[in-house]
Amino acid sequence: MESTVLSEQLLPLKGAYNFRDMGGLKTRDGRKVKKGLIFRSADLTDLTEEDIQYLKAFDFRLIYDYRDKMEAEQRPDPQIGWERHERVAVNGEDKTTAHSEWAPEIFYKTFSREKFTQVYKQMPIRNASYRRLMSLVARPEKNLPFVHHCAGGRDRTGVGAMLILTTLGVPFETIMDDYMLSNLTLVDYHRELFEEASHYLTDRALKQFEEDFSLHEEFLEASMDSITDTYETFDRYLMIEFGITSDVRKKIKDFCLE
């Protein structure tokens, strides 16, 4: 799984971390997600001109941004081609959860694995950003191909990817493998973050932060468990949260799978 995704799905870009084609993953009914339709990434601010020329070939219709206003203003997305840009903050405009918006010392010293698991638990339930995301996915003929992203393309984007891939019928264990790949694709991103953290933490505390901040299966499991605890089944979740009926889901699958 790791070698396949890293060689076939991670795009060869110089100015963006973790930019991946979500195509190629197998579904329970034996089909695969089509390539060239759904992409995930970290922020796009540093895309080079060469990167942008390369990405134009995908003819994106939309770039969907999970960040809040301050994050997006600090590191804005460039225009790649003729695509639309939409941004709906996963954590709300009044919840400054991005580490760039905290006093660094406070962020690094108060971060914990347990608190972050709770963030994942809350994300998929009654969230305006994911409601907008899934309304876009429900009209694939109008909105795909698209890119969805946050700052690192791992947490908010990871939950969004889980919702899309589960809707398409990809098994959770495959989704988890794809999620955990961000620990490999974000090695340099994490290194920069840990270097900053080293200015505020003792060696022991830094080692603990590095361990806790890395992606863990329990994070994404908390999101899925929250869905099933609240709605019993993912089908009911799709219907109640997003109005996606079995007929709409079939349409999405028929468009996105081969």
Buried (B, 14 or more C-beta within 10 A) or exposed (E): EEEEBEEEBBBEBEBBBBBBBBBBBBBEEEBBBBBEBBBBBBBBBBBEEEBBEBBEEBEBBBBBBBBBEBBBEBBEBBEBEEBEBBBBBBBEEEEBBBBEEBEEEEBBBEBEBEEBBEBBBBBBBEBEBBEBBBEBBBEBEEBBBBBBBBBBBBBBBBBBBBBBBBBBBBBBEBBBBBBBBBBEBBEEBBEEBBEBBBEBBEEEBBEBBBEBBBBBEEBBBBBBEBBEEBBEEBBEBBBEBBEBEEEBBEBBBEBBBE
